[in-house]
Amino acid sequence: MRYRTTLGGVTWTFATLAEVMAKASPLRSGDMLAGLAAGSATENVAAKMVLAGTPLRAFLDEQLVPYELCDVTRLICDRHDLRAFAPVASLTVGEFRDWLLSEAATTATLASLASGLTPEMAAAVSKLMRSQDLILAASKCRVTTRFRDTIGLPGTMAVRLQPNHPTDDAAGITASILDGLLYGCGDAVIGINPASDSLAVIGDLLRLMDGMIGRFEIPTQSCVLTHVASTLELIERGAPVDLVFQSIAGTQAANASFGVTLAMLGEALDAARSLRRGTVGENVMYFETGQGSALSAGAHHGIDQQTLEARAYGVARAFEPLLVNSVVGFIGPEYLYDGKQIIRAGLEDHFCGKLLGCPLGVDVCYTNHAEADQDDMDTLLTLLATAGVTFVMGVPGADDVMLNYQSTSFHDALYVRELLGLKRAPEFEAWLAGLKITDAQGRLAPARPGHALLQALG
Amino acid sequence: MSTPPDPWANLARLTPARIALGRTGASLPTREVLAFAHAHALARDAVKTPLELEQTLEAIEALGLAAFPVESAAPDRATYLRRPDLGRRLSEVSRGRLAGTVKGACDLAIVVADGLSSTAVHAHAAELVAALQPAIRKAGWRLAPVLVARQARVALGDEVGEALGARLVVVLVGERPGLSSPDSLGAYITLAPRVGRTDAERNCVSNIRPGGLSYVAAAFKIAWLAREALRLGLTGVALKDESDAGGRLQIGPGDPRLPQ
């Protein structure tokens, strides 16, 4: 047996690398649901020790999801860059953790390493890392993307303005967009989750946002988070599409449950770029992911949910996205049971995404059937902000009245900026200052009646 | 210290979203922190309210429809929340009772499921079924007995629809409660239901409640999707909701576009 260790006279054996990975994971309800979790605290530590002694190369030799069965595995293997991998090729997973936390791992070395790492390697090392390790290592990673502004620069954190409305009402959505802009949010994207999947409605929403962005010359981009097939059809019909959205997962079968293939994502990338709507760059894709989605679709191949989540980032990075968002607490307590599990998963996702070269944001969130509350969200938001999270959500009052869950608010973003001095994307920061929404320090200026944004729409 | 209102507070009437909350520095005013805590407490309590099975069955029978109770394989709420797989399958007892009761094929099966908000089922399920009746009659669809399912998820409709021999199943399910809408109902429409269908093979009409999508408007959309599903032989990603093609419709009672 290749995967074994003896601890205090007891020998622990694991049949496969997949079993080592699952049992080395910090406990979470989704792995328990799948029957993959360690059976005891000691078994969990034994698996971590076995994993720590496993060479990184093992993940090139033993595919957790078979190459022949899964196009995500094929994408990961076929794009793996052995030359970029070389600096860490001789390390075990445990030694890789030490390397990541050493002075040798700089922003520059990590950037050049990304294409040499597979998602499984990132997931493996994250399982050996405590919260402070995940934060420190992620804070050294830097991923910068561009469309109408520049996202991910050092010292910045962007916000997706999420102005959802339960019936996609144009006036209601406009009111939330104005509220968000006047609270200094929206540099990552103005992104609506539509209640409807009607092409007519989605086209109207795209034109609504395009109108506002054009009229006020806002250096940001819009997105309606609908299925990629719908967005492709809308591009055909001439709708003003900035970013193409799609939910993605870490296996071909899970992506099939979303009704999406890698070929469709490639087609969408080409179609959106052909519109040439970006002014400072052409990162046109917006992906959302979340631990548990593969299991939810019965498409997990016996692999733990955190490893599959990292594989979703392996999919994402192939399409040069502007934004990748782990919607960490949205899926519910059967996958991440409580605040502790959500916080851990949020830090893991952010670290793995960044290490793999994705512009990773996190929807710091929970549902009302999870054992979590605003205190947990404050904790995760603060930790992620110190880790250099690319963006977070901005939902009015943290209460999404369409999707029925709690995310972070415009106020939460202000809190983090005040606490840690994080700036917005520079183009957007300048726009806010130009309209006197913010002062010279980037703080909100005292609100004035009759502000230009309000007058123009009044 | 009191915080001044935002100058755009008048926009708050346009949306149920929590806009124009005001601020103290970067932070929320005390009144908003407390209002949020209250709403969260209500939603948390709503998740745990048990489904009133008898009243729900009676309300549907009062419409002149046959109604029949079933249970998922999840024995209680705590198990239900941790084990979605059990919420998607019938209990042995219900499977046996269903097989022994239902005869003949049908076009349409309606399943009322508690999901994550029995409050939504109590408030809206019978009313929505009533609103669907005219369209069902007009189309001439053979309707199976309406099933009321406890500790049930959307995919329970696949097994139920298969057992009933239905061409199409519509699951009316309590959506997970939000702070502003603890009582929202969703409708999931699946052609040729059978165990193992994926969510990409369903269409969804969401947020059905008086403050969201009205019963009449929801019934219009569900009936449109059902008609198109049966006509085209598909549901899911490939079936686009174009029930309001040509612009944003304001649908209300008496609208000539509605089924009579």
HADDOCK unambig.tbl for C-alpha pairs under 7 A between the chains (distance, minus, plus):
assign (segid A and resid 33 and name CA) (segid B and resid 83 and name CA) 6.69 0.50 0.50
assign (segid A and resid 166 and name CA) (segid B and resid 207 and name CA) 6.52 0.50 0.50
assign (segid A and resid 166 and name CA) (segid B and resid 212 and name CA) 5.87 0.50 0.50
assign (segid A and resid 167 and name CA) (segid B and resid 212 and name CA) 6.23 0.50 0.50
assign (segid A and resid 167 and name CA) (segid B and resid 213 and name CA) 6.56 0.50 0.50
assign (segid A and resid 171 and name CA) (segid B and resid 14 and name CA) 6.18 0.50 0.50
assign (segid A and resid 172 and name CA) (segid B and resid 14 and name CA) 4.78 0.50 0.50
assign (segid A and resid 172 and name CA) (segid B and resid 15 and name CA) 4.51 0.50 0.50
assign (segid A and resid 175 and name CA) (segid B and resid 11 and name CA) 5.86 0.50 0.50
assign (segid A and resid 175 and name CA) (segid B and resid 14 and name CA) 6.76 0.50 0.50
assign (segid A and resid 176 and name CA) (segid B and resid 19 and name CA) 6.38 0.50 0.50
assign (segid A and resid 179 and name CA) (segid B and resid 19 and name CA) 6.10 0.50 0.50
assign (segid A and resid 179 and name CA) (segid B and resid 20 and name CA) 6.43 0.50 0.50
assign (segid A and resid 195 and name CA) (segid B and resid 206 and name CA) 6.67 0.50 0.50
assign (segid A and resid 197 and name CA) (segid B and resid 240 and name CA) 6.73 0.50 0.50
assign (segid A and resid 197 and name CA) (segid B and resid 241 and name CA) 5.97 0.50 0.50
assign (segid A and resid 198 and name CA) (segid B and resid 240 and name CA) 6.22 0.50 0.50
assign (segid A and resid 198 and name CA) (segid B and resid 241 and name CA) 4.67 0.50 0.50
assign (segid A and resid 198 and name CA) (segid B and resid 242 and name CA) 5.26 0.50 0.50
assign (segid A and resid 199 and name CA) (segid B and resid 242 and name CA) 6.74 0.50 0.50
assign (segid A and resid 200 and name CA) (segid B and resid 245 and name CA) 5.58 0.50 0.50
assign (segid A and resid 200 and name CA) (segid B and resid 246 and name CA) 6.76 0.50 0.50
assign (segid A and resid 200 and name CA) (segid B and resid 247 and name CA) 6.21 0.50 0.50
assign (segid A and resid 201 and name CA) (segid B and resid 248 and name CA) 6.69 0.50 0.50
assign (segid A and resid 257 and name CA) (segid B and resid 198 and name CA) 5.76 0.50 0.50
assign (segid A and resid 257 and name CA) (segid B and resid 199 and name CA) 6.52 0.50 0.50
assign (segid A and resid 257 and name CA) (segid B and resid 200 and name CA) 5.52 0.50 0.50
assign (segid A and resid 258 and name CA) (segid B and resid 200 and name CA) 5.44 0.50 0.50
assign (segid A and resid 259 and name CA) (segid B and resid 200 and name CA) 5.57 0.50 0.50
assign (segid A and resid 259 and name CA) (segid B and resid 237 and name CA) 6.56 0.50 0.50
assign (segid A and resid 297 and name CA) (segid B and resid 198 and name CA) 6.92 0.50 0.50
assign (segid A and resid 333 and name CA) (segid B and resid 81 and name CA) 6.79 0.50 0.50
assign (segid A and resid 333 and name CA) (segid B and resid 82 and name CA) 6.53 0.50 0.50
assign (segid A and resid 334 and name CA) (segid B and resid 81 and name CA) 6.21 0.50 0.50
assign (segid A and resid 334 and name CA) (segid B and resid 82 and name CA) 4.37 0.50 0.50
assign (segid A and resid 334 and name CA) (segid B and resid 83 and name CA) 6.37 0.50 0.50
assign (segid A and resid 368 and name CA) (segid B and resid 43 and name CA) 6.26 0.50 0.50
assign (segid A and resid 368 and name CA) (segid B and resid 44 and name CA) 5.71 0.50 0.50
assign (segid A and resid 368 and name CA) (segid B and resid 177 and name CA) 6.46 0.50 0.50
assign (segid A and resid 368 and name CA) (segid B and resid 178 and name CA) 6.92 0.50 0.50
assign (segid A and resid 369 and name CA) (segid B and resid 44 and name CA) 6.68 0.50 0.50
assign (segid A and resid 369 and name CA) (segid B and resid 47 and name CA) 6.30 0.50 0.50
assign (segid A and resid 396 and name CA) (segid B and resid 17 and name CA) 6.18 0.50 0.50
assign (segid A and resid 396 and name CA) (segid B and resid 18 and name CA) 5.13 0.50 0.50
assign (segid A and resid 396 and name CA) (segid B and resid 19 and name CA) 5.45 0.50 0.50
assign (segid A and resid 397 and name CA) (segid B and resid 18 and name CA) 4.95 0.50 0.50
assign (segid A and resid 397 and name CA) (segid B and resid 19 and name CA) 6.66 0.50 0.50
assign (segid A and resid 399 and name CA) (segid B and resid 18 and name CA) 6.91 0.50 0.50
assign (segid A and resid 399 and name CA) (segid B and resid 179 and name CA) 6.56 0.50 0.50
assign (segid A and resid 401 and name CA) (segid B and resid 16 and name CA) 6.88 0.50 0.50
assign (segid A and resid 401 and name CA) (segid B and resid 17 and name CA) 5.88 0.50 0.50
assign (segid A and resid 401 and name CA) (segid B and resid 178 and name CA) 6.69 0.50 0.50
assign (segid A and resid 401 and name CA) (segid B and resid 180 and name CA) 6.22 0.50 0.50
assign (segid A and resid 404 and name CA) (segid B and resid 176 and name CA) 6.61 0.50 0.50
assign (segid A and resid 404 and name CA) (segid B and resid 177 and name CA) 5.94 0.50 0.50
assign (segid A and resid 404 and name CA) (segid B and resid 178 and name CA) 3.83 0.50 0.50
assign (segid A and resid 404 and name CA) (segid B and resid 179 and name CA) 6.86 0.50 0.50
assign (segid A and resid 405 and name CA) (segid B and resid 178 and name CA) 5.60 0.50 0.50
assign (segid A and resid 411 and name CA) (segid B and resid 26 and name CA) 6.06 0.50 0.50
assign (segid A and resid 411 and name CA) (segid B and resid 27 and name CA) 5.78 0.50 0.50
assign (segid A and resid 411 and name CA) (segid B and resid 28 and name CA) 6.63 0.50 0.50
assign (segid A and resid 414 and name CA) (segid B and resid 26 and name CA) 5.14 0.50 0.50
assign (segid A and resid 415 and name CA) (segid B and resid 26 and name CA) 5.24 0.50 0.50
assign (segid A and resid 415 and name CA) (segid B and resid 27 and name CA) 6.38 0.50 0.50
assign (segid A and resid 418 and name CA) (segid B and resid 26 and name CA) 6.96 0.50 0.50
assign (segid A and resid 447 and name CA) (segid B and resid 6 and name CA) 6.66 0.50 0.50
assign (segid A and resid 447 and name CA) (segid B and resid 7 and name CA) 6.72 0.50 0.50
assign (segid A and resid 448 and name CA) (segid B and resid 7 and name CA) 6.49 0.50 0.50
assign (segid A and resid 449 and name CA) (segid B and resid 7 and name CA) 4.97 0.50 0.50
